[in-house]
Amino acid sequence: MQIVELVAANGHWSWLVAGLILLGLELVLPGGFLLWMGISGIITGLVTMVQPMPWSLQWLIFGALSLLTIAIWVRWNRSRPAASDRPFLNRRADYFIGHETVLEQAIEQGYGRVVLGDTVWRVAGPDLPAGQAVRIVGSDGAVLNVEPIL
């Protein structure tokens, strides 16, 4: 019972220690949310240091701050584009959009072939003769969509 009395008498220190423990746990268990809960615990401790209040209100402040900071972090984190050193890794066809090339095989009945780098690609577009210059304007899976260059 002495521990409970000690925590009740020094509530603000309990929140500060709990916040630091949560920040330390974030180092061991990465994920992001323990960071914000730790910061919320420290803020709750600082608030109760300035203005003493009952435990129920302290828990309400901690919970509200935790939910608010985690929600803001999740929203901000989802709005950022993921940085990649290989943005076209699983989208090779998208890499060629905007490139200009020459038809290797005529487009007949909507399909033909072009050579890009060391790969022969299937292309879709209007019927055009072999040797026609085309621009890649999109892709549908592994089929490149082309239009003639006039």
Backbone hydrogen bonds, N-H to C=O, Kabsch-Sander energy under -0.5 kcal/mol:
donor,donor_aa,acceptor,acceptor_aa,energy
5,E,1,M,-2.2
6,L,2,Q,-2.3
7,V,3,I,-2.7
8,A,4,V,-2.5
9,A,5,E,-2.2
10,N,6,L,-1.8
11,G,8,A,-0.7
14,S,10,N,-1.6
15,W,11,G,-1.9
16,L,12,H,-2.1
17,V,13,W,-2.6
18,A,14,S,-2.6
19,G,15,W,-2.6
20,L,16,L,-2.1
21,I,17,V,-2.5
22,L,18,A,-2.4
23,L,19,G,-2.1
24,G,20,L,-2.3
25,L,21,I,-2.4
26,E,22,L,-1.5
27,L,23,L,-0.8
27,L,24,G,-0.7
28,V,24,G,-0.9
29,L,25,L,-3.5
36,W,32,G,-1.2
37,M,33,F,-1.9
38,G,34,L,-2.6
39,I,35,L,-2.3
40,S,36,W,-2.2
41,G,37,M,-2.2
42,I,38,G,-2.3
43,I,39,I,-2.6
44,T,40,S,-2.5
45,G,41,G,-2.3
46,L,42,I,-2.3
47,V,43,I,-2.6
48,T,44,T,-2.5
49,M,45,G,-1.4
50,V,46,L,-1.5
51,Q,47,V,-3.0
58,Q,54,P,-1.9
59,W,55,W,-2.7
60,L,56,S,-1.8
61,I,57,L,-2.5
62,F,58,Q,-2.6
63,G,59,W,-2.7
64,A,60,L,-2.6
65,L,61,I,-2.7
66,S,62,F,-2.5
67,L,63,G,-2.6
68,L,64,A,-2.5
69,T,65,L,-2.8
70,I,66,S,-2.4
71,A,67,L,-2.4
72,I,68,L,-2.4
73,W,69,T,-2.3
74,V,70,I,-2.7
75,R,71,A,-2.3
76,W,72,I,-2.4
77,N,73,W,-2.8
78,R,74,V,-2.2
79,S,75,R,-1.2
80,R,76,W,-0.8
89,L,86,R,-1.5
91,R,88,F,-1.0
94,D,91,R,-0.6
95,Y,91,R,-0.8
95,Y,92,R,-0.8
96,F,92,R,-0.6
96,F,93,A,-1.1
97,I,94,D,-1.0
98,G,136,I,-3.1
99,H,96,F,-2.4
101,T,134,V,-2.5
103,L,132,Q,-2.2
104,E,113,R,-2.0
105,Q,113,R,-2.1
107,I,128,L,-2.0
108,E,106,A,-0.8
108,E,111,Y,-2.3
111,Y,108,E,-1.5
112,G,123,V,-2.1
113,R,105,Q,-1.3
114,V,121,W,-2.2
115,V,102,V,-0.6
116,L,114,V,-0.5
116,L,119,T,-2.8
119,T,116,L,-1.8
121,W,114,V,-3.0
121,W,119,T,-0.6
122,R,142,A,-0.6
123,V,112,G,-2.4
124,A,144,L,-2.8
125,G,110,G,-1.5
128,L,107,I,-0.9
131,G,103,L,-2.2
132,Q,129,P,-1.4
134,V,101,T,-3.1
135,R,147,E,-2.7
136,I,99,H,-2.6
137,V,135,R,-0.5
137,V,145,N,-2.8
138,G,145,N,-1.2
140,D,143,V,-3.0
142,A,140,D,-0.5
143,V,140,D,-1.3
144,L,122,R,-2.5
144,L,142,A,-0.5
145,N,138,G,-2.6
146,V,124,A,-2.6
147,E,135,R,-1.8
149,I,133,A,-2.4
150,L,148,P,-0.6
